[in-house]
Amino acid sequence: MEPAFKIKINRKLYLKDPELSELGRKILKQGLSLILQLGFEQFTFKKLAADIGTTEATVYRYFENKHRLLTYLINWYWTFLEYKILFNTKNINNPETKLKKVIELLSEEPKMQNKSDELSEKSAYELLMLEGSKAYLTRHVNSDNKHKFFKPYKDLCADFSSMIKEYNPKYPFPQSLASTILEMSHSQKYFMKYLPSLTDFGKEKTNAKHRQFLEHLLFQAIKKNN
């Protein structure tokens, strides 16, 4: 069982808090759905407004542009995942068991939320796989970074890095390994689904080999006799 919590998103990402109104929550939920359907390049606020029965100007009252909306949605997922990992590892004292739990959570199929007005973990993860890198692979990445738009991802990497250092304090690259495995966890899922020849488990029906691969990569890197 996971805790109920309020996900807080950087206030600089929005003009009006979308979580405080029914229309705002609809912009988030339908915006996510429409980006998945059309792709980020073809997605526009005009199309979103038509989809939810409002005006384009109204959508712009919530978000300055579509990139801010995308970054909001990606931040929502990283924040959700951090809570999920910390909640599921807080009572685990053994460092190896804790790391294996993290890999398990990174490998499992995300679940759907129950309430109709909430964002779906599964849809947000799909967005991360398909469009997530577009949140930071931009010419304005330095400015966005100064506004702390990537803090949820950095916090998650820091948590994972701390667990790696707990297992092997002498390992010299914990932050790099943490971010590499986090990136690989969803890039390999993407390859499994769309470019299976780029993996060794593209035809697998479950995530077992995906999990085994990430676990092998992690523990081979940080084994204590290095």
Secondary structure as a PSIPRED ss2 file (coil, helix, strand):
# PSIPRED VFORMAT (PSIPRED V4.0)

   1 M C   1.000  0.000  0.000
   2 E C   1.000  0.000  0.000
   3 P C   1.000  0.000  0.000
   4 A C   1.000  0.000  0.000
   5 F C   1.000  0.000  0.000
   6 K C   1.000  0.000  0.000
   7 I C   1.000  0.000  0.000
   8 K C   1.000  0.000  0.000
   9 I C   1.000  0.000  0.000
  10 N C   1.000  0.000  0.000
  11 R H   0.000  1.000  0.000
  12 K H   0.000  1.000  0.000
  13 L H   0.000  1.000  0.000
  14 Y C   1.000  0.000  0.000
  15 L C   1.000  0.000  0.000
  16 K C   1.000  0.000  0.000
  17 D C   1.000  0.000  0.000
  18 P H   0.000  1.000  0.000
  19 E H   0.000  1.000  0.000
  20 L H   0.000  1.000  0.000
  21 S C   1.000  0.000  0.000
  22 E H   0.000  1.000  0.000
  23 L H   0.000  1.000  0.000
  24 G H   0.000  1.000  0.000
  25 R H   0.000  1.000  0.000
  26 K H   0.000  1.000  0.000
  27 I H   0.000  1.000  0.000
  28 L H   0.000  1.000  0.000
  29 K H   0.000  1.000  0.000
  30 Q H   0.000  1.000  0.000
  31 G H   0.000  1.000  0.000
  32 L H   0.000  1.000  0.000
  33 S H   0.000  1.000  0.000
  34 L H   0.000  1.000  0.000
  35 I H   0.000  1.000  0.000
  36 L H   0.000  1.000  0.000
  37 Q H   0.000  1.000  0.000
  38 L H   0.000  1.000  0.000
  39 G C   1.000  0.000  0.000
  40 F C   1.000  0.000  0.000
  41 E C   1.000  0.000  0.000
  42 Q C   1.000  0.000  0.000
  43 F C   1.000  0.000  0.000
  44 T C   1.000  0.000  0.000
  45 F H   0.000  1.000  0.000
  46 K H   0.000  1.000  0.000
  47 K H   0.000  1.000  0.000
  48 L H   0.000  1.000  0.000
  49 A H   0.000  1.000  0.000
  50 A H   0.000  1.000  0.000
  51 D H   0.000  1.000  0.000
  52 I H   0.000  1.000  0.000
  53 G C   1.000  0.000  0.000
  54 T C   1.000  0.000  0.000
  55 T C   1.000  0.000  0.000
  56 E H   0.000  1.000  0.000
  57 A H   0.000  1.000  0.000
  58 T H   0.000  1.000  0.000
  59 V H   0.000  1.000  0.000
  60 Y H   0.000  1.000  0.000
  61 R C   1.000  0.000  0.000
  62 Y C   1.000  0.000  0.000
  63 F C   1.000  0.000  0.000
  64 E C   1.000  0.000  0.000
  65 N C   1.000  0.000  0.000
  66 K H   0.000  1.000  0.000
  67 H H   0.000  1.000  0.000
  68 R H   0.000  1.000  0.000
  69 L H   0.000  1.000  0.000
  70 L H   0.000  1.000  0.000
  71 T H   0.000  1.000  0.000
  72 Y H   0.000  1.000  0.000
  73 L H   0.000  1.000  0.000
  74 I H   0.000  1.000  0.000
  75 N H   0.000  1.000  0.000
  76 W H   0.000  1.000  0.000
  77 Y H   0.000  1.000  0.000
  78 W H   0.000  1.000  0.000
  79 T H   0.000  1.000  0.000
  80 F H   0.000  1.000  0.000
  81 L H   0.000  1.000  0.000
  82 E H   0.000  1.000  0.000
  83 Y H   0.000  1.000  0.000
  84 K H   0.000  1.000  0.000
  85 I H   0.000  1.000  0.000
  86 L H   0.000  1.000  0.000
  87 F H   0.000  1.000  0.000
  88 N H   0.000  1.000  0.000
  89 T H   0.000  1.000  0.000
  90 K C   1.000  0.000  0.000
  91 N C   1.000  0.000  0.000
  92 I C   1.000  0.000  0.000
  93 N C   1.000  0.000  0.000
  94 N C   1.000  0.000  0.000
  95 P H   0.000  1.000  0.000
  96 E H   0.000  1.000  0.000
  97 T H   0.000  1.000  0.000
  98 K H   0.000  1.000  0.000
  99 L H   0.000  1.000  0.000
 100 K H   0.000  1.000  0.000
 101 K H   0.000  1.000  0.000
 102 V H   0.000  1.000  0.000
 103 I H   0.000  1.000  0.000
 104 E H   0.000  1.000  0.000
 105 L H   0.000  1.000  0.000
 106 L H   0.000  1.000  0.000
 107 S H   0.000  1.000  0.000
 108 E C   1.000  0.000  0.000
 109 E C   1.000  0.000  0.000
 110 P C   1.000  0.000  0.000
 111 K C   1.000  0.000  0.000
 112 M C   1.000  0.000  0.000
 113 Q C   1.000  0.000  0.000
 114 N C   1.000  0.000  0.000
 115 K C   1.000  0.000  0.000
 116 S C   1.000  0.000  0.000
 117 D C   1.000  0.000  0.000
 118 E C   1.000  0.000  0.000
 119 L C   1.000  0.000  0.000
 120 S C   1.000  0.000  0.000
 121 E H   0.000  1.000  0.000
 122 K H   0.000  1.000  0.000
 123 S H   0.000  1.000  0.000
 124 A H   0.000  1.000  0.000
 125 Y H   0.000  1.000  0.000
 126 E H   0.000  1.000  0.000
 127 L H   0.000  1.000  0.000
 128 L H   0.000  1.000  0.000
 129 M H   0.000  1.000  0.000
 130 L H   0.000  1.000  0.000
 131 E H   0.000  1.000  0.000
 132 G H   0.000  1.000  0.000
 133 S H   0.000  1.000  0.000
 134 K H   0.000  1.000  0.000
 135 A H   0.000  1.000  0.000
 136 Y C   1.000  0.000  0.000
 137 L C   1.000  0.000  0.000
 138 T C   1.000  0.000  0.000
 139 R C   1.000  0.000  0.000
 140 H C   1.000  0.000  0.000
 141 V H   0.000  1.000  0.000
 142 N H   0.000  1.000  0.000
 143 S H   0.000  1.000  0.000
 144 D H   0.000  1.000  0.000
 145 N H   0.000  1.000  0.000
 146 K H   0.000  1.000  0.000
 147 H C   1.000  0.000  0.000
 148 K C   1.000  0.000  0.000
 149 F C   1.000  0.000  0.000
 150 F C   1.000  0.000  0.000
 151 K H   0.000  1.000  0.000
 152 P H   0.000  1.000  0.000
 153 Y H   0.000  1.000  0.000
 154 K H   0.000  1.000  0.000
 155 D H   0.000  1.000  0.000
 156 L H   0.000  1.000  0.000
 157 C H   0.000  1.000  0.000
 158 A H   0.000  1.000  0.000
 159 D H   0.000  1.000  0.000
 160 F H   0.000  1.000  0.000
 161 S H   0.000  1.000  0.000
 162 S H   0.000  1.000  0.000
 163 M H   0.000  1.000  0.000
 164 I H   0.000  1.000  0.000
 165 K H   0.000  1.000  0.000
 166 E H   0.000  1.000  0.000
 167 Y H   0.000  1.000  0.000
 168 N C   1.000  0.000  0.000
 169 P C   1.000  0.000  0.000
 170 K C   1.000  0.000  0.000
 171 Y C   1.000  0.000  0.000
 172 P C   1.000  0.000  0.000
 173 F C   1.000  0.000  0.000
 174 P H   0.000  1.000  0.000
 175 Q H   0.000  1.000  0.000
 176 S H   0.000  1.000  0.000
 177 L H   0.000  1.000  0.000
 178 A H   0.000  1.000  0.000
 179 S H   0.000  1.000  0.000
 180 T H   0.000  1.000  0.000
 181 I H   0.000  1.000  0.000
 182 L H   0.000  1.000  0.000
 183 E H   0.000  1.000  0.000
 184 M H   0.000  1.000  0.000
 185 S H   0.000  1.000  0.000
 186 H H   0.000  1.000  0.000
 187 S H   0.000  1.000  0.000
 188 Q H   0.000  1.000  0.000
 189 K H   0.000  1.000  0.000
 190 Y H   0.000  1.000  0.000
 191 F H   0.000  1.000  0.000
 192 M H   0.000  1.000  0.000
 193 K H   0.000  1.000  0.000
 194 Y H   0.000  1.000  0.000
 195 L C   1.000  0.000  0.000
 196 P H   0.000  1.000  0.000
 197 S H   0.000  1.000  0.000
 198 L H   0.000  1.000  0.000
 199 T C   1.000  0.000  0.000
 200 D C   1.000  0.000  0.000
 201 F C   1.000  0.000  0.000
 202 G C   1.000  0.000  0.000
 203 K C   1.000  0.000  0.000
 204 E C   1.000  0.000  0.000
 205 K C   1.000  0.000  0.000
 206 T C   1.000  0.000  0.000
 207 N C   1.000  0.000  0.000
 208 A H   0.000  1.000  0.000
 209 K H   0.000  1.000  0.000
 210 H H   0.000  1.000  0.000
 211 R H   0.000  1.000  0.000
 212 Q H   0.000  1.000  0.000
 213 F H   0.000  1.000  0.000
 214 L H   0.000  1.000  0.000
 215 E H   0.000  1.000  0.000
 216 H H   0.000  1.000  0.000
 217 L H   0.000  1.000  0.000
 218 L H   0.000  1.000  0.000
 219 F H   0.000  1.000  0.000
 220 Q H   0.000  1.000  0.000
 221 A H   0.000  1.000  0.000
 222 I H   0.000  1.000  0.000
 223 K C   1.000  0.000  0.000
 224 K C   1.000  0.000  0.000
 225 N C   1.000  0.000  0.000
 226 N C   1.000  0.000  0.000
